[in-house]
């Protein structure tokens, strides 16, 4: 009888523990694009299409990632992005290119959209790095494809680190936000420079 009572108490304890874990709130975060989109296009200018920004599988589940040392990686279980990082980077590129006012139109790439160049990329890193100080790292490769020839005419890899003021996740998110805006603005400035050059 004591054995059965012990088992019942153990099961009840597990159920209570599981309910406590399940009730822990999940916090969601987003990136705020720094540049408001411009409604003013450049008449007769180029039309740019912004395609997908691919991400490694580790960045696709929405959890905010961190890395300690050279090889150990993990994720904050209860701190997540409202959208996949690749989508947030794509939206930031789209808004920054529109805000430049140097193009007739900047559109999201789709089967029905037509343009002169396609901007696409791959996000390799987007998270916290603890080694030994706390920083965030953004590593983004972007390429420009000529829509007529389907050839890659320009590409850049931009990697940047930004300090984090404390170990709290909101501070990490703010650092990632600032970091991404620097990377996007640098990338857009390079695209503008390339497309403005005579051919």
C-alpha positions, 0 to 999 in steps of 0.5 A: 500500500505504501508503494502505491501511495509513493507512486501516486505522490510521485506522479502527482509531483510530476504533473504539478511540475509539468504544469508549472513548466508549461505555464511559463510565458513565452516572450516575443520580439521583433526588429523595427526597421529604421527607415520608413518606406518612401512612397516617392519612386525615381521616375525612369529608374530601375525596378528592384525585386527583393527575394528571399533571405535564406537561413540555416535550419537553426534560425528557422524555429523562431527561438533567439539563438546564442553561442558560447565559446567556439562550438557550443550553441543554444537557444532561449526556449521562452524568448522568440521572434515574431517572424523568422529572422530571414523574413525580418532581414528581407523586410529591412532590406525592402524598406531601406531600398525604398527609403533611398528614393533611388529606384522607380520601384522596389517590390517583393519578388513574386511570380507576377513581379517583374524588375531589372534586378533581383536582390537575394541573400543568406543570413548565416548568423543572427544571435548572441555570442558570449566569448568572453564578452557579450555581443551580437553577431550578424552575418549576411551575404547578399547578391544582385542578379540581372533579371535579363541574363539571370547572372549574378552581377554583384555580391557582398558578405557583411559581418558585424558585431555589436556590444550588449549592455547586459545579459538580459534578452531584451538588451540582446534584442536591442543590440541585434536590432542596431546591428542589423540596421548597420548591416542593412544600411551598409549593404544598401549603400553598396547596392546603390553605389554599384547600380549608379556606376556607368555600365 
